Every structure is written in structure tokens, then in C-alpha cells.
């Protein structure tokens, strides 16, 4: 939420539980498909389509098969895009990072299709440029953590830390290490 719509008082409480215009996000699907086409033209990637490409993405109500782009370099992060009935786009980057565009579509949010398309473009650019790292942290005691970070030379795109079960963290850590710095995608 960026505060432009509601002013200093913020949105009314009932706006948080109401979604009256999900159609404002309809441009996300064709724009994400256009990104996929562009990425296929510019980078050495394999395209795979299907409904069982990612268990977490498959939990969303998908309107079409998900698309996975696998770079020719195994050190470059794959991307999976799912297209939901909301309409939104869900995206897996690398092993762990799962993002939604929009993150929330309630009436209280200031998200627009344009702002979400900008955010989607920035994430794709960061991942394909190798400006993406993710990690699993398993301390001796306490909860394990999943961490991620995206960045560029002129801005920090984002990052996050999420607690995860120790058993899941141990299983995920088997992907080659506890910290993974992804490489840039190879050009065509």
C-alpha cells in the first residue's frame, strides 16, 4: 500500500475485507506472457508448461498452465509463473522465493495493474541479471529461516525472512548449500 488513495487517515476498516474491483489486475496475465516471450527471445532458456510444475503454485486457482523458464546455465535461477483466477500472477524464483502480483487486492490497497507490472518487471530483471540470492539458516536452537534478497545498482528491490520448520529447512538445504547466489541468465 502506498497511501495515495486514502490520504493520511488511511483506509476505512471495512475496505480491508472487501474486493470490489479485481478486474483492475486483468492486464497482468497478458503482460506476464509477454515477459515470457521476451525472455525466450533474449536468453538461453527452456520453456516448460503444465499444471504440476510447482506444488505451492498449484494450490492457487490457476486459469491456465504455469510456465517454467529454465536457464541454460544451472547456476542461474529458474522462474515459474502461474496465472490465477483472481486475476493475479504468482511467481517462483530459484528454489524458495514465492511472490504474488498483487500481494493483496483488497479495496484498502493502492495496488494497480501498472504498479504491479513495474514490480514484476523489476523482479524479473533482478533475477535474470543475477542480482538474487536466497538462503536457508538452521541455527543450533530455535526456528529455521528462509531468506532472500533482490537488488540492482540503483535500488534495493526487496528481501525477506520467513520462519520455516526445521525439518523443511533441512530438506531444502539439500539443494546444494545453505546460501545460493544465482548467476545471470545466459544470453542467446
Buried (B, 14 or more C-beta within 10 A) or exposed (E): BEEEBBEEEEBEEEBEEEEEEBEBBEBBBEBBBEBBEEBBEEBBBEEBEEEEBBEEBBEBEBEEBBBBBBBEBEEBBBBBBBBBEBBBBBBBBBBBBBBBBBEEBBBBBEBBBEBBBEBBEBBBBBBBBBBBBBBBBBEEEEEBBBBBBBBEEEEEBBEEEEEBEEEEBEEBBEEEEBEBBBBBBBEE
